[in-house]
Amino acid sequence: MDNFIITVALLLIGITIKRLPAFSKETGAVLNLFVIYISLPALVLLKVPELIFSKDLLAPALMPWGMLLSSAAAVLFLSKVFGWDKGTTGCLLLLIPLGNTSFLGIPMVKSFFGDNAIPYAVLYDQLGSFLALATYGSLVLALYGLKNTKPSVTDVVKKVVTFPPFIALLLAFFLRSFSYPDVTQNILEMLAATLVPLVMIAVGYQLQLRLNREVVGQLTVGLLIKLVAAPILALIFCRFAGLEGNAVNVSIFEAGMPPMISAGALAIIADLNPQLTAALVGIGILVSFVTLPTLYQLIILT
């Protein structure tokens, strides 16, 4: 509940400062740039070296990648059906497969499943959502961030390898065997802590509650996939495969988290339908407080 209040408060701050003449029209873009070049790389450098690989925890490690593939396939299919433009398709490809499995996911897992379930949520986030953001996210931005052009292989590779979080990811894997000096650790923690506040304020700054009919339709389709179809697919698959236990249930629950905040920052900075992006992140969080309790009931009843 605390994280929900914090999220709403940050969104309201963003909405409020947009109406103050002291803040320029570029405020949202500046906040997102700071996140991409500073906050997110700092978080990558902090968290990736802490990853512990274990064969006993395959469900939370593999589930997010299965959800990514199925959600991305659904978005690409619907893009053909509805004739979405490149920016809209890129926005949905980035936000729908990637969930808010850390800032919102971990506290929600704790609330519904208890403290013992938190390690499964952390694993789902770190081996799934977090790595997918730095790898899959880089690829989507490289392919769809180059508007009105057909990117070459060189363009895509260049975009991926020069993407700050991806560079941080490679560096973090290289540094897994080393310990940061205390001062470096403290600096990284301070910078990483700015990610959620800055992104949510930026989302609030760019959030428009008066959406045109086209964006409302895209928003509805996106949230139906992310909050309803994806977790139900995960639930059906796990039950038919005979997969049970707390780790599996937590993984299904995490599959129903709303769109990832950090992915929203990337989509906005790449100009991938910023209006839709802000709506998916902001409204998605609010709607999830109805869908997640419903999903939990389905999990424990099946």
ABEGO torsion letter per residue (X at the ends): XAAAAAAAAAAAAAAAAAABAABBAAAAAAAAAAAAAAAAAAAAAAAAAABBBBAAAAAAAAAAAAAAAAAAAAAAAAAAAAGBBAAAAAAAAAAAABBBAAAAAAAAAAAAAEAAAAAAAAAAAAABAAAAAAAAAAAAAAAAABBGBBBBAAAAAAAAAABAAAAAAAAAAAAAABBBBAAAAAAAAAAAAAAAAAAAAAAAAABBABBBAAAAAAAAAAAAAAAAAAAAAAAAAAAAAGBBEAAAAAAAAAAABBBBAAAAAAAAAAGBGAAAAAAAAAAAAAAAAAAAAAAAAAAAAX
